Amino acid sequence: MKLLRLGDQGSAVAEVRVALTYLGFLPVTPRQSGEQGNVAPPGTRPGESMGTELPPSAATAPASPAAPASPAAPAAADGALGPAAASGGAAVAPPDRFDRDLDNALRAFQQSRGLSVDGILGPDTARALEEARHNLGDRLLYFSAAHPFVGDDVAALQERLFNMGFDVGRTDGIFGLRTESAVRDFQRNRGLDPDGRCGPRTLRELKRLRRTVTGGRPDVLRESVRLLARGTSLLGVVVALDPGHGGDDLGIVSGGLCERDLMADLAARLTTRLLDSGLESHLIHGPDESPSESERAARANELEADLLISLHTDGSTSRHARGVSAYYYGNARGSSAVGERFAQLVQREIVSRTDMLDCRTHPKVWDLLRRTRMPTVRLDLGYLTNDHDARALGSTEFRAAVAEAVLAATQRLFLPPEMDAPTGQLHVPRLAGRA
C-alpha cells in the first residue's frame, strides 16, 4: 500500500480523516455534520450489524483532547486554507488534504494503540484503523482457522470474559482457540448452547453480567504457575531466534555497518551459547529470506517455542539518538505478563553488562509480539546512526556480552524469587562436553 503522510492529498486521505473523526481523534466540523449525518462506521458492510451495542454515529463522536484543532495560522502554513478563509472566516482544511491537524490526530491514534508514533499511515496503522471500527455486537464472532476475526470487538469480548475469570489468554483482539474455549465455558455457565459463537443470545448474557468485579491480573498468576512448573533447569527449553531482516532486506545501513549482517552474527553467537548450556535454539528464517512479521510469528508457533527473541538495531535522522530498548506485547487492555517480565530482565542484563544507554522497556502491538503464543521480546540494540552505538555494535566483544546477557535473563526467568541473582552477576555454565 502507498504510505500517507503530512502534505499528501487524495481520496485515501479523506477516508482516514472520516475514520479518525468517527473514533474521536478529530472534531466534527459543521461541514462533516451536515454531510455525514447518522452514517455507519467507516467501512461497515450492509447487513453486518446484529443490532446490539451499535457504535454511535460519526456526528456524535467526541473530540479527542489529545488532538485539538489547530488554529488558522498553522493551517495556512500547510497551504490548506478553505473557502471560509477567503471570506474572512475560520480556516478549514480540504478533507482530502493531509494537514497538521490530521497528522496530530494520527499520531494520537498511534500512541493509543501501541504503534510507532511517526504520523505515517503505513500497513500497521491502516490495519489498526480497520480493527478499531468494530464494536462488540457489530458481527457474529466465532473461531475460523483460515480467516480469524480480528478487531476491537474481539478484544472487548476477551476483556469481559477475562474480568469474569475465564481464561482467554491475552486480550489481543484475535479470536483464537483459547477465546473460543472461554466462550464455550461462559455459555455452559449460563445454560446456553456451548457452540463457541458469540451471537445475540451470548451478548445478552454478557450484558446482564456487565457489572462484575474487575481488577487484578489472573493472567499473571496463570503464566507464572506454568513457568514455575517447568522448574529451574534450562534443559529442553526451546528458544526461537529472529535475526532482523534478511535476504535483500538490509535493515539499517550506516557507516559501513549493516543491521542484517550484525544481527545474523549475533543470532549465531547466541545460538551457540544457548546450545552449550542445554537449551534448544532455532532460527525462524534463513539468511536469504525476510518473511513478514506474521509469517515469523507463525513459524515460531509451529516450533512450539517457549520463548521468542527478535534481534534488531535502530536508526534516526538525529545522530544524538542512542541506547538499547526492549519491547513486549501490551496495550491498554492488557499485556503478556511473562513477556513483560522477560523484557525487563533482558534490558537490565544488557545495560548492566555494557555501557549502552537504558531506553527502558515498552509495550507494543506489532504483529510479531501479538501473534506469537509464547512470551516474545524484541530487542533494539542501539542506533547504527550514532557513533557510540555503532562502535559498540561493530565490536565482537559487545555482541558476545549481549549473548551472555540474554542467556542470563533466560535463566533468571525460570528462577523463583528466593533463588534469583543480582542483575549482571549471574553466569550460566556450559554443560560438560559442550565447552
LOBAVEX-130765 format. One line per 2 residues: number of its first residue (from 1); their letters; for each residue x, y, z of C-alpha. Coordinates in steps of 0.5 Angstrom, whole numbers. Layout:
REM residues N
NUM> a> X,Y,Z; ... .
REM end
This chain:
REM residues 435
1> mk> 0,0,0; 2,7,-1 .
3> ll> 4,11,5; 1,17,7 .
5> rl> 4,23,11; 4,30,12 .
7> gd> 3,34,6; -1,28,2 .
9> qg> -7,29,-2; -13,25,-5 .
11> sa> -19,21,-3; -15,16,1 .
13> va> -13,22,6; -21,24,6 .
15> ev> -22,17,9; -17,17,14 .
17> rv> -20,24,16; -27,20,17 .
19> al> -24,15,21; -21,19,26 .
21> ty> -27,23,26; -31,17,28 .
23> lg> -26,15,33; -26,22,36 .
25> fl> -19,24,35; -21,30,30 .
27> pv> -27,34,32; -33,34,28 .
29> tp> -33,40,23; -40,44,21 .
31> rq> -39,41,14; -38,34,17 .
33> sg> -44,34,21; -48,37,15 .
35> eq> -46,32,10; -45,25,14 .
37> gn> -51,25,19; -52,19,22 .
39> va> -47,15,18; -45,8,20 .
41> pp> -38,7,22; -32,7,16 .
43> gt> -32,1,12; -38,-2,15 .
45> rp> -41,-7,10; -49,-8,9 .
47> ge> -52,-13,14; -46,-14,18 .
49> sm> -49,-11,24; -53,-15,29 .
51> gt> -57,-10,32; -54,-10,39 .
53> el> -49,-5,42; -48,-1,36 .
55> pp> -43,5,36; -45,12,36 .
57> sa> -45,16,29; -39,20,27 .
59> at> -43,26,28; -43,25,35 .
61> ap> -36,23,36; -33,27,42 .
63> as> -27,31,40; -20,28,43 .
65> pa> -17,32,48; -10,29,45 .
67> ap> -11,32,38; -14,39,39 .
69> as> -16,43,33; -10,47,30 .
71> pa> -11,55,30; -12,58,23 .
73> ap> -4,60,23; -1,53,22 .
75> aa> -7,51,17; -4,57,13 .
77> ad> 3,54,13; 1,48,11 .
79> ga> -3,51,5; -9,48,7 .
81> lg> -14,54,7; -21,53,6 .
83> pa> -26,58,3; -28,60,9 .
85> aa> -21,64,10; -22,68,3 .
87> sg> -29,71,6; -25,72,13 .
89> ga> -28,66,17; -24,61,20 .
91> av> -19,57,16; -22,50,14 .
93> ap> -17,45,11; -20,41,5 .
95> pd> -22,34,7; -17,30,2 .
97> rf> -11,34,5; -6,31,10 .
99> dr> -5,37,14; -2,39,21 .
101> dl> -9,37,25; -9,30,21 .
103> dn> -2,29,23; -3,30,30 .
105> al> -9,26,30; -6,20,27 .
107> ra> 0,21,32; -5,21,38 .
109> fq> -9,15,35; -2,11,34 .
111> qs> 0,13,41; -7,10,44 .
113> rg> -6,3,40; 2,2,42 .
115> ls> 4,3,35; 10,7,33 .
117> vd> 9,15,33; 11,17,27 .
119> gi> 5,20,24; 5,16,17 .
121> lg> 0,12,15; 3,5,14 .
123> pd> 1,-2,14; 1,-3,21 .
125> ta> -3,4,23; -8,2,17 .
127> ra> -10,-5,20; -11,-1,27 .
129> le> -16,3,24; -19,-2,21 .
131> ea> -20,-6,27; -22,0,31 .
133> rh> -28,1,27; -31,-6,30 .
135> nl> -35,-5,37; -38,-11,40 .
137> gd> -44,-13,37; -43,-11,30 .
139> rl> -42,-18,28; -42,-25,29 .
141> ly> -36,-28,32; -33,-35,32 .
143> fs> -27,-39,31; -24,-39,24 .
145> aa> -17,-42,23; -17,-40,16 .
147> hp> -19,-32,17; -19,-31,24 .
149> fv> -24,-25,27; -19,-19,29 .
151> gd> -22,-13,32; -24,-8,38 .
153> dv> -30,-12,38; -26,-19,40 .
155> aa> -22,-15,45; -28,-13,48 .
157> lq> -31,-20,49; -24,-22,51 .
159> er> -24,-17,57; -31,-18,59 .
161> lf> -29,-26,60; -23,-24,63 .
163> nm> -26,-20,68; -31,-26,70 .
165> gf> -25,-31,71; -25,-34,64 .
167> dv> -18,-36,61; -18,-32,54 .
169> gr> -10,-32,55; -8,-25,52 .
171> td> -13,-19,50; -10,-19,44 .
173> gi> -16,-18,39; -15,-24,36 .
175> fg> -21,-30,36; -17,-36,37 .
177> lr> -18,-43,40; -17,-40,47 .
179> te> -22,-35,46; -27,-40,43 .
181> sa> -26,-44,49; -27,-39,54 .
183> vr> -34,-37,50; -36,-44,51 .
185> df> -34,-44,58; -38,-38,59 .
187> qr> -44,-41,55; -44,-47,59 .
189> nr> -44,-43,66; -50,-39,63 .
191> gl> -54,-45,61; -53,-43,53 .
193> dp> -51,-48,48; -44,-48,48 .
195> dg> -42,-47,41; -37,-42,42 .
197> rc> -40,-37,37; -41,-30,40 .
199> gp> -48,-28,38; -54,-24,40 .
201> rt> -56,-29,46; -49,-30,48 .
203> lr> -48,-22,48; -55,-21,52 .
205> el> -52,-26,58; -45,-22,57 .
207> kr> -49,-15,58; -53,-18,64 .
209> lr> -47,-19,68; -43,-13,66 .
211> rt> -43,-10,73; -37,-15,75 .
213> vt> -31,-15,80; -25,-12,76 .
215> gg> -18,-11,77; -12,-16,79 .
217> rp> -8,-20,74; -10,-27,74 .
219> dv> -7,-28,67; 0,-26,71 .
221> lr> -2,-32,76; -3,-37,71 .
223> es> 3,-35,67; 7,-35,73 .
225> vr> 5,-42,75; 6,-45,68 .
227> ll> 13,-42,68; 15,-45,75 .
229> ar> 12,-52,74; 18,-52,69 .
231> gt> 23,-52,74; 30,-48,75 .
233> sl> 33,-52,70; 34,-50,63 .
235> lg> 35,-57,59; 30,-57,54 .
237> vv> 28,-50,54; 26,-48,47 .
239> va> 28,-41,44; 27,-38,38 .
241> ld> 31,-33,35; 29,-28,30 .
243> pg> 35,-24,27; 32,-18,24 .
245> hg> 31,-17,16; 35,-22,12 .
247> gd> 36,-23,4; 35,-17,0 .
249> dl> 33,-13,6; 39,-10,9 .
251> gi> 35,-6,15; 39,0,18 .
253> vs> 46,1,14; 50,7,17 .
255> gg> 58,8,17; 59,1,13 .
257> lc> 55,-3,18; 49,-7,16 .
259> er> 44,-9,21; 42,-15,17 .
261> dl> 49,-18,18; 50,-15,25 .
263> ma> 44,-19,28; 46,-25,24 .
265> dl> 52,-25,27; 49,-24,34 .
267> aa> 44,-30,33; 50,-35,31 .
269> rl> 53,-33,37; 47,-33,42 .
271> tt> 45,-40,39; 52,-43,40 .
273> rl> 52,-40,47; 44,-43,49 .
275> ld> 46,-50,46; 52,-50,50 .
277> sg> 48,-49,56; 43,-54,55 .
279> le> 37,-50,51; 35,-52,44 .
281> sh> 35,-46,40; 32,-45,33 .
283> li> 33,-39,28; 26,-38,25 .
285> hg> 29,-36,18; 35,-37,14 .
287> pd> 40,-31,12; 37,-31,5 .
289> es> 30,-29,7; 26,-24,10 .
291> ps> 19,-26,12; 13,-22,14 .
293> es> 12,-21,22; 6,-25,21 .
295> er> 10,-31,18; 16,-30,23 .
297> aa> 10,-31,29; 7,-37,25 .
299> ra> 14,-40,25; 15,-39,32 .
301> ne> 8,-42,34; 10,-48,29 .
303> le> 16,-50,33; 12,-49,40 .
305> ad> 18,-45,43; 18,-43,50 .
307> ll> 21,-36,48; 22,-32,42 .
309> is> 27,-26,42; 28,-22,36 .
311> lh> 34,-18,35; 35,-11,31 .
313> td> 38,-5,31; 35,2,30 .
315> gs> 37,9,26; 35,16,27 .
317> ts> 36,23,23; 39,25,29 .
319> rh> 46,23,31; 45,24,38 .
321> ar> 39,18,39; 42,13,42 .
323> gv> 41,7,47; 38,0,48 .
325> sa> 31,-2,49; 26,-8,49 .
327> yy> 19,-9,47; 14,-14,49 .
329> yg> 6,-15,47; 2,-10,51 .
331> na> -4,-5,50; -9,-1,54 .
333> rg> -13,-7,55; -7,-12,58 .
335> ss> 0,-15,56; 4,-21,56 .
337> av> 6,-22,63; 12,-26,62 .
339> ge> 14,-22,56; 14,-16,60 .
341> rf> 18,-20,66; 23,-22,61 .
343> aq> 24,-16,57; 25,-12,64 .
345> lv> 30,-18,65; 34,-18,59 .
347> qr> 34,-10,59; 37,-10,66 .
349> ei> 42,-15,64; 45,-12,57 .
351> vs> 45,-5,61; 49,-7,67 .
353> rt> 54,-11,62; 55,-6,57 .
355> dm> 56,2,57; 49,3,53 .
357> ld> 44,8,55; 38,5,58 .
359> cr> 32,7,54; 28,2,58 .
361> th> 22,-3,56; 16,-1,52 .
363> pk> 9,-5,51; 7,-5,43 .
365> vw> 2,-9,39; 7,-10,33 .
367> dl> 5,-17,29; 11,-21,32 .
369> lr> 9,-19,39; 2,-20,38 .
371> rt> 1,-26,34; 6,-31,38 .
373> rm> 3,-36,43; 10,-35,47 .
375> pt> 13,-30,51; 16,-25,46 .
377> vr> 21,-20,46; 24,-15,41 .
379> ld> 31,-12,43; 33,-6,39 .
381> lg> 41,-6,41; 43,1,39 .
383> yl> 43,6,34; 47,5,28 .
385> tn> 47,12,26; 50,14,33 .
387> dh> 58,14,33; 58,11,40 .
389> da> 53,5,39; 56,4,32 .
391> ra> 63,3,35; 59,-2,40 .
393> lg> 55,-6,35; 61,-7,31 .
395> st> 65,-10,37; 65,-17,37 .
397> ef> 66,-16,45; 60,-13,45 .
399> ra> 56,-18,41; 59,-23,46 .
401> av> 57,-19,52; 49,-19,49 .
403> ae> 49,-26,48; 51,-27,55 .
405> av> 46,-22,58; 40,-26,54 .
407> la> 42,-32,57; 43,-30,64 .
409> at> 36,-26,63; 33,-33,61 .
411> qr> 36,-37,67; 33,-31,71 .
413> lf> 26,-32,68; 26,-39,71 .
415> lp> 28,-38,78; 24,-37,84 .
417> pe> 25,-30,87; 29,-33,93 .
419> md> 34,-36,88; 35,-30,83 .
421> ap> 42,-27,83; 43,-20,83 .
423> tg> 43,-16,76; 49,-17,72 .
425> ql> 52,-22,76; 49,-29,74 .
427> hv> 54,-33,70; 50,-39,66 .
429> pr> 55,-45,66; 57,-49,60 .
431> la> 55,-57,60; 60,-61,61 .
433> gr> 63,-64,54; 60,-58,50 .
435> a> 65,-53,52 .
REM end
